Amino acid sequence: MVKDQMNKIKNLVQISTIVTESTDFYEIKDKIVDKMLEVVHPKKACVNLFHCSDLSEAYLVCSETLQYIPKQFTSDKTKFGYKIDFDNYPDYIKDSVRTRRIIYIPDVFSDPKAIKERVIARFEGYVGRIVFPMVISGNVVGFLTCFLKDGEYVDEDDIDYIKQVVTLMSLSIEITKKNGVTREIISKLRKTLGTVSEAIIKLYENKDMQNFLDLSCENVCRLTDSLQSCIVVYEKNDEGQYEEKYINMYDEIGNTVDFHAILDEIYQKDDKHGFQNYGEKYDRVTKHDGVNSYIFSKASRNDVSIAMVCVNAHSYSTDDDRILDIFKNQLFLALYQFETLEENIKHEVLKKELSMIREQQKLIMNRSNAVLQGDRELFYYHEPSSIVGGDVYLAETQNRNVIKFMVADVMGHGIVANYIVALMKGAFKVLCKQTSSPGKILRSMNSNLYEEFDKMGVFATCIIGTLNMEKNSLIIANAGHYFPIIVKNANTIIDFSRGNRGIPIGVLENTNYENNLLHVSDYQMITFFTDGILETVNLEGEEYGPHRFEKFLLKNYTNPPREFIKNFKKEMQKFSGKEKNDDILLVSIKKRT
């Protein structure tokens, strides 16, 4: 009995560790169930989850210990799991979900509430079943059930133990949902603002404001899931009054919306941004014809003003409000600079200055290549998609054995990205002298630069690393960036996706970042990279992705840096079929050959 209790405690600690180290329930769900079943009397279990608070369908997401049941729903498999109509479940499971109570049916063949499952029970080979509802913030998000064969049972210790596991599972699901929302928002921002940055480059090259705003209107509709949008640029006249200089509209469905009426309304508001969902309520005093919802953001500086309005999404949220305001900030900054600079500065002189900045940035990075103590070398390859990119790598040598480095990806390109890159470089150089902890460097960098990030409406993913060749150790801390790809030998890639990817810099003001330790002597090559590599698209619309990148690394990790980079350039060009991609940056620590 004492041994059983010790095993349960041991496994519960292991389950807790699995949960706290992961941000994706779907990656760890089977490990949790396996650990639980090692120390309780039932040997079969499954997890069903409801999606988006919809209790009409329960998705079977964990069924590794079952043989018969999953085969009955193969045609209903979705990305959430096997979809099962909740009406088909036995009445006692519905009761458990409704009342949020544990319900135990020792014999499904005699209990009238289990009549619906007797055929399945016979084929699956169980006689009893116990249901544990999974509750988050008062809402049932799913349930775990344990199946008991003839002779198996659950005692009070088993029930108490499984309840604790279900609580940890619920925590993991909550973490996954929050992390999924964050990832979705970040991905949405990154892709859309990347498109905005391309439009900004075209604006400077072609000097066509109308086309620039047309593209922006279309992009902002997609960003907020709206059906119509409008962007207006105002300029002060001689009397000091703002007049429309440009007005651009995008209409996906061909219905006319009176944007001027909405613009008149929002310019009476003190708020710089906000949204309104009318729902079913129709109030002719406040509601505009043909508009079920709208969201806006506006800004003014000196003689230039901008207003953005999107209408008729299903509904708008605070996340949409935040995203639109970030979009507006970057758009307005580019617009303001374009409108206020002299023509020759806008086009020729600015281009030359940016080219100089790019060369300076390249020189700084080149100094970060290093032949290290022992048998290691550190090298990089960088190719910005525009004159100045948002990817950055910087290394600082502390002594003959220790080097600290930063790999970062600032959202967007061009002037704004370069400004943020400069701030991050300066902060990194200062903070390297103050602490040896990558996690503390990231925390200080985020807190010190948050106000500037927020003002510019951008964020950055970043990894800070401390490489100690005397100890053969690498400590890294991650702020929302990809973890490195690690080559152990000619046939093996090490998965370092455990650990917390953290929150990108500039998203939350006060954020802690954890340190992760690697022993470099165990590996042939450790490669850090930015998303421009994985998101490079070929002519068929396929992304390069992690599997192709891993295959390239396995094939080329023994090559000297110059040959490695030459092969990588060929690889990217061959795959994409074009000269230019998104910003591309890779940084590798490899054994010399």
N, C-alpha and C positions, 0 to 999 in steps of 0.2 A: 504493500500500500504506500509506504514512504517513497519507494522507488518510483511508483506511478506518479505520485505528486511531484517529485523532483523532475521527472521527464516532462510533465505538463508545464511546469514553470519554465524549464529550459526552452521548450518549443514556443511558449508564449513570448518569451524574450526575443527569440529568433523572428517570430512573426512581427513583433513590434519594430524590430530593426528593418525588416523587409519593407514595412509600410512607410516608416519615416524616411527611408532612403530613396523612395520612388515617388514620382509624380504621375504615374500612370497605373491605375488599378488593373487594367486589362493585361498589362505585362506581368503582374505578380499574382493574379487571382488563383491560378492553379497551384503555385507554390504555397500559398496560404492554406488552401484546402488540404493539400498533401500533408503539410505540417500538422494541421488539426487532426486529421484522420489517423496519424501515427500514434496518438495518445488517448483516443476515445474509442468506445466499443463499436459504434457503426463504422463501416469501411467504405460506404458510398455516400456521396453528397453532391449537391449541385447548387448553383446560385442563379436566381432569376432577378432581372432588373427591369423596372419600368422606365420608359424614356420620356423625358420632358413632362413629368407629372401626369402622364397619360396612363391610367390604370386599366385601360381596355386591352392592352397587350403586354405580356410579360416576356422579355427576351432571355432565353437560356444562354448565359454567357460563360458558364463553367460546368462542364459535363465530362471531364476526363475520366472520372471513375465509373461512368455509366456505359453500357454497351448497346442496349436496345433503344432507349428513349431518343437519343439524338438522331438515330436513323429515320425516325418517323417525321422529322421536320427538315430534312436536307434541302428541300425545294424552297423553304422559307428562310434560308440563311441570309442575314444582312450584316452590315458592318458592326451592328450592335450585338449580334448573336442570332440564335434561332428564334424567330418570331412565333409566339403562341398566343392565340386568342384566350384572354383571361377567363372568359365564360366556360371554357373547356376544363378548367381546373376543378378539383373537388371542392365541395362547399366549405370544408373546414379550413382550407387554405384561404378562401375568401374571407372567412370569419377572422382568421389570424391577421390578415392585412387590414381589415376594417377596424378591429379592436386593438391592434398592435400588441397582441398577446401571443406567447408561445403556446402552440397546441400540439399535443402528442396523441397519435392514433396507434396503439399497440398492434391492432389487427385490422387491416383495411378490408379483409374479406368478411368481417362481421359487423363493422361499423357502417350504418346507413349513410353517413356523410362522405364515405369514401367510395361509394358505388361506381362513380365515374371512372375510377382509375384501376379497377380490378383486373381488366384485361392487360393493361400495361404492366401492372405489378407482377402478374404471373409470368410475363415474358422477361421482365427485368430481373425477376428473382428476389423480390422483397415482400415482407409481410407487414412491416410497420413503417411509420413515417412521422417525423417531428419537424415542425415549421418554426423558424425564427425570423420574425419581421425585421427588416433593416430600416432604421429610422434616422433621418437627418433633419435637425431643426423642426421637429414635430411632424414631419412628413415621411410617409413610408415610400422608400425609393426602390424596394425590392424585398426579397426574402431568401434565406438559405434553408434548404431542407436536407435532413439526413435520412437515409433509407436503411432499414434494418432487415437483415435476412433472418430466417428461422434460427433461434438460439441467440441472436444478438439483442442487446438492450441498451437503454440509456439510464444512468443513475443521476442523482442530484449533482455529483461532482462533474459528470459529463455535461450536464445542462449549464451549470455555472461557467464551465470552461468555454463551451461553444458560444455562450452569450458574450464573453469577453472577446472572442475571435470576431464575432459579428460586429461588435462595436468598433474594433480596429478596421474591419472591412469597410464599414460605413465611413470612417474617417478617411480611408484611402479613396473612396468614391468621391467624397467632398473635395479632397485635394485635387483629384483628377479633373473634376468639373471646373474648379476655379482656375487650374493651370491650363485647361483646354480653352477656356474663355480668353485667358491672357495670350496664349499662343495664337488663337484665331485673330485677336485684335492686332497683335504685333505683325502677323503675316499679312493681314489686310492692309495695314499701314505701309509696311515695307514695299509690297508690290505696287500699291497705288501711288505712293510718293516717289517710287522709282520712275514710274511713268510720268509724274509731274516734273521730275528732274530732267527727263529727256525732253519734255516740252519746253522747259526753261532754256535748255541748250539751243533748241531750234529757235526760240524767241530771240536769243542773242545773235544767232547766225543769220536768220531770215528777216528779223525786225518786223514780224507780222503779228501784231497784238491780237487781231481778230481771230486768227487761226489758233493762237495760244489759248485764248479764252474758250473757244469752241471745244478744244480737247479737254480743257479743265472742267467745263460743264458736264461733258460726258463721263469723265472720270469720277466726279463728285457724286453723280447719280449712282454709279456702280458701288462706290464706297459706302453709301448710306442706304442702298437698296431702295432708292426713290424712283419714281416714274418720270418726274420732271424736275428741272433745276434751272436756276438763273444766277448769273454773275454780273454785277454792275460795277463799273469803275467810274468814280466821280472825280472832277477836277474843279478847283476854285476858279471862279471868274474874277473880273476886275472889281466887282462889288463885294468880293469875299464870300459869295454864295457857291455851294457845291452844285455843279451841273453834270448831267450824264455825259460821259465821253465815249464809253463803250457799254453796250448791253448785249449779252449773249444768253441764249436759252437752249436747253436740250429737252426734247419731248419724245419719250419712248412710245407713247400710245396715241399721239395725234390729237389730244384734247387741249383746248386753249385754256390757260390759267391766267387770271389777272394778277401778274406778279407785282405790278405797280401798287395795287391796293395792299398787298402783303408788305412790300417795301416801305410804304408810308407808315404802316402800323409798327414795324420793327424799329424804324428810326425815331419813333416816339418813346421807345423803351430805353431805360438806362442800361439794361443788360447788354453786354457785348455779344453774347451768344445764348441760345436756349432753344426749346422745342415745345410744340403743342400737339397733343393727340386728342382729337375731338371724340373719337369712338362713335357710339350710336347717337349721341346727343347732337341735336341740330339747333343752333342758336344763331338766328340771322343777324343778331347784333355783333357777334364776335366771329362767326364762321364765314369763310370766304367760299363763294360758289365753286363747286368742283374740287374742293380741297378737304380731305379727311384728316390730314396731319401735315405739319410743316416743321422745319428746323432751320435755324439761321445762325450766321456768324458775321461780324462786321469789324472793321478796323479803319483808323484814320491816322495819318501822319502828315503834318504840314499841309501841302496842297493836294494830297492824294487821299482818296477814300475808296473802300471796297465793301461790297455787301454780297453775301452768298446766301441763297435760299434754295432748299430742296423740299419737295412736297410729295405727298401720297405714297410714303412707305406704309407697310402694314401698321407699324407703330415705331416711334423713336424712343431711344433710351439715353441714359446719361453717358453710356459708352459711345453712342453715335455723336452726342454733343461734344464729347472730348475729342473724338477723332476728327470731326469736321473743323473744330477750332485749330487743331494741329495742322490740318490741310490748309486752312486759311492763312495761318502764320507763315508757312513756307511760300505759299503762293504770293502773299502780299509783299513779303520781303523782296522776292525776285521782281515783282511788278513795280514796287517803289523804286528800286535801284534802276530799273530800266527807264522809268519815267523821269528820273531826276538827273541821270548822268548825261553828259554831252555826247553827241552822236559818235565822235571819234573815240571817246573813252569807252562807250558802250561796246564798240565792236573791235577795233584794231588794238588800241592800247590795252584794254582789259584782257584781250586774248593773249597779248604778249606778257602781261603781268602774271596771268594764270600759268602760262607756260614756264615762267621763271620759278613760280611757286612749286610747280610740279618737279622741276629739275632739282630744286633745293630739297624737296621731300625725298626724291630718289637718292640724293647724296647722303642724307641722314640715314636712310634705310641701309644703304650700302655699307656704312660704318658698323651696322649691326650684324653683318656676316662675321663669323668668328670660327677659328680653329681652336678647339677647347683642349684643356688638359686631358690626358689619357687618350682614348681612341675615338673621341666624338668631334663632330663639327656641326655648326648651326648655320643654316642658309635660308634664303627666302626667294620667292618670285612674286612680283606685283605687276598688275596691268590694269590701270583705271579705265573705265568705259568712257569717261569724259576727260577734259583737260586736267581736272583735279578730282580725284575720287574720294570716297568716304571710308575706304579700307586703310588700316594703318598697322604698321609693325615697328616697334622700337625696342632696342635692347640696351641695358646699362650694365657695364662690368663693375662688380663690387670689389673683387680682388682676383687673383689668378685662378681661383677655384670656383667662384660664384658669379653667375650672371642672372640678371632679372630682365624679363621681357614682357611686352604687352602686344597682344593681337586683338584688334577691335574692328568693328564694322558699324560706321555711323549711318543711320537711315538717310538715304538720298545721296545726291552727288552735288558737285558744283561748289559755289561760294559758301553756302551755309554749312555743308559737310566739312569743307576745308577749315572753316572757322572753328568748328567743334573739334576737329582733329588737332588743331594747334593748341586748344585749351587742354585736351587730354594729354598731349605730349608734355606740356609744361607741368601739369599736375603730377604725371607719372615720374618725371625726373626729380621733383621735389620730394614726393612721398617715398621714393626708393631710399632716400637718405634717412627717413624717419622711422621706418619699420621694416623688418624682414618678412612679415606675413603678407602674402598675396591677398588674403581675405580682408585684412585691415587696409591695405592700399585701395582695394575696390570700394570698401565702405567709405573711406575718406574722400576718394575721388567723386563718388556719387553725391555725398552730402555737400562737398565744396562747389560742385559744378551744377547741382540740380537747378538752381535758379536760372542759369544761362540756358540749360537744356529746355526748361519749361518755357522760357521767353521765346526761344526759337521754335518751339513746338516739335522737337526731335528727341530721339533716344539713341542709344548705342549699345550693342552687345559687345562683350569684352572678356578676354581671359588674361589674367596676370599669372606669370610663372616665375619661380625661383629655382634655377638649376645649380646644384652643388655637385661638382665633379669629384670632390674629395670623398663625399658620402655616396656618390652614385645615386642621388635622389633628385626628384623633380616634384615640387609642390605647386599645385595650380588652384586658383579660385576662379569661379565662373559667374559671369553676369549675363545670363541668357544666351550664351554663345554655344556653338557646336563643341562637344568634347573632341579631343584629338582622335585620329585613327592611328592605331598602334600595330606595327608589323613585328611579330615575334620571330617568325622564320619564313621560309619560302612558301609555306602553305597555310600560315595561321595569322588571322587578324584578331587582335584582342578587343573585346567589347568593353569600352570604358564609359558606357552610358549610365552606369550607376552614379550615385551622387546627384546633387541638386544643381540644375542648370542656373538657378537663381533668377532674379529680376533684372532686366536690362537697366543700365545707367540712365537716369532721367525720367523713370516711370514713377517711382515712389521715393520720397525724400530720405526716409530713414530705413535702410535695408542692411541686413547682415549677410555676409558671404562666407561660406565654409571652405576650408582648405582640404585638398585631396592629394594624397601622397602616391607617387609612382617610383619604382626602382628601375632606373634607366639601364642598368647592366643586364636586365632580363630581356631587353628588346633591341631589335635591329634599327628601327626607325619610328619616331613619334612625329606625326604631322598635324599641325594646326592649320585651319583654313577658314575662309569666309563663304557665305552662301552663294556667291556668284559662280563658284565652281559647280556645285550640285544643281543649281537652277539654270545652267546653260541649256538652251533649247535647240534641238536640231530642226531641220526643214519639215519634219513630220510632226513637230510639236511635242516631242518626247524630251523630258529632262535628263541631263547626264546622270544625276542621282548618285547615291553613296556606293552602290554595288559596282558600277563602272570605275569609280574613283579608287575603291579598294583593289580592284583587279589591276589597275594601272600601277598602284603602289607596290603590290606584290611582284609585279613584273620588273619594276625599275629601281627598287630600293637599294640595290648593290651598285648602281651607277654613281660616278662622281657628280657633284652638284651641277656642273655645267652641262653634262650630258643629260642628267635628269631633267633639268629645266628645258633643254632643247626638245626632248621627247614629249614633255608635257605640253609645250606650245603646239607641237604637231598634233597631239591628241585632241586638244581643244578645237583647233581649226578644222581637223578632219571630222569631228563629231558635229560641230555647229554649221559647217559649210559657209562660214563668214569670218571676216577679220575681227570684228568687235563683239564682245560679250558684255555682260555686267562686270562691275569691278571684280577682279580676281586677285586673291592673295593666298599664298600658302607659305608656311614656315615649318622647316623640318630640323629635327635633331637626329642625326644618324651616325652609325658606326662608319669610320673611315675604312676603305677597302684598299 
